[in-house]
Amino acid sequence: MRRATFHVREASQPPSPCLPIPKSGFTLVELLVVIAIIALLAALLLPTLASAKARAYKANCIGNLRQVAIGLQVYLGDQGFYPLATTGNGLGCWQDALLPEASSNTLFCPQPIPAMPAYLSLVGSSSPTVLPPYGYNVLGAAWNGVASPSLGLGGDFTSSGTNFAYTTLPQHRVLAPSQMIAFGDSGAYLPPPVKQTNASVLLYIALPYVLPTVDRPAVGFWHGGGGNMLFCDGHSEFANQSVWTAATDAARCRWNNDNQPHPEYW
């Protein structure tokens, strides 16, 4: 009987590596390339984001004007005449007339703009920006003299000696409501003679001229050089500032309640 024999072999040692193990991470060149790609993507996306933000402000502005339109239509249905622009002491009253249906926030365009120093001093604010208020078509396209009867919506001006007053404009005096501007983005706003704490009751106007008191057009250009305008029938339109302020018969008709250009007042 043969005896089994077992041979034990020693385990062989693993061969020592002959190549260095690579280390993980970016080289400086690779890091600079990644940074450059990120910067390029950001440069491509930022204008798109800015454009989208501007479109959102423009859409929100139209939404605000729709609320103002509701307030105006309710007021006209109850009163039968357009609200006065001012009570004669520098304070506006058309805003108060529309507030039951249009909140105070809807009386301002949501697009922030640099604030005028006079406005900041007036309202006691230190903010570098302000939400521009909407303007009321008070005077129509009258600039050279006082139109009688009034061409706008703010009422007829009457005076007797040193006394003056405004009488309201009946609704039927607006011959083409779908073609007459009522409110809209205003590039200029008039401060009252005394400081007030509630900026929403100040007199703000819109008209197709540059106001010398603030040296700014009374039509806004916040939305890419243009502004939104609300018409007396409740619809809104957008156009460049130059279109709203054009010294043409077609443009000026849209500011006057009789739908005529009246160049004698330009």
Secondary structure as GFF3:
##gff-version 3
##sequence-region A 1 266
A	DSSP	alpha_helix	28	79	.	.	.	ID=ss1
A	DSSP	beta_strand	81	82	.	.	.	ID=ss2
A	DSSP	alpha_helix	94	98	.	.	.	ID=ss3
A	DSSP	three_ten_helix	104	107	.	.	.	ID=ss4
A	DSSP	beta_strand	113	114	.	.	.	ID=ss5
A	DSSP	alpha_helix	117	123	.	.	.	ID=ss6
A	DSSP	beta_strand	129	130	.	.	.	ID=ss7
A	DSSP	beta_strand	134	136	.	.	.	ID=ss8
A	DSSP	beta_strand	156	160	.	.	.	ID=ss9
A	DSSP	beta_strand	163	167	.	.	.	ID=ss10
A	DSSP	beta_strand	169	170	.	.	.	ID=ss11
A	DSSP	three_ten_helix	171	173	.	.	.	ID=ss12
A	DSSP	three_ten_helix	177	179	.	.	.	ID=ss13
A	DSSP	beta_strand	181	185	.	.	.	ID=ss14
A	DSSP	three_ten_helix	199	201	.	.	.	ID=ss15
A	DSSP	beta_strand	210	211	.	.	.	ID=ss16
A	DSSP	beta_strand	216	217	.	.	.	ID=ss17
A	DSSP	beta_strand	226	231	.	.	.	ID=ss18
A	DSSP	beta_strand	236	240	.	.	.	ID=ss19
A	DSSP	alpha_helix	241	244	.	.	.	ID=ss20
A	DSSP	alpha_helix	249	253	.	.	.	ID=ss21
A	DSSP	three_ten_helix	263	265	.	.	.	ID=ss22
###
